[in-house]
Amino acid sequence: MTTAVASRELNALDRCDRCGAQAYVRVVLESSGGELLFCGHHARSVEPTLKPLSSQWQDETARLHQKDPVLVDD
């Protein structure tokens, strides 16, 4: 079962537990409450296995496709 639990937004200091890249997915395991962080690539690869075992699946991969505002000096 996956439930929505308020968590802080992931940032550049949060790193993937598999490869060390920036994490965009936080998984909280239902059985232990342990937390795992993954980049988008590794989150997709473990999703079929871990999502059914998680109490929380915080997916922020949509941020990868957002354009940052362009700052223009006047």
PyMOL commands that set and color helices and strands:
alter all, ss='L'
color gray80, all
select helices_A, chain A and resi 40-53+61-65
alter helices_A, ss='H'
color red, helices_A
select strands_A, chain A and resi 25-29+35-38+54-59
alter strands_A, ss='S'
color yellow, strands_A
deselect
rebuild
show_as cartoon
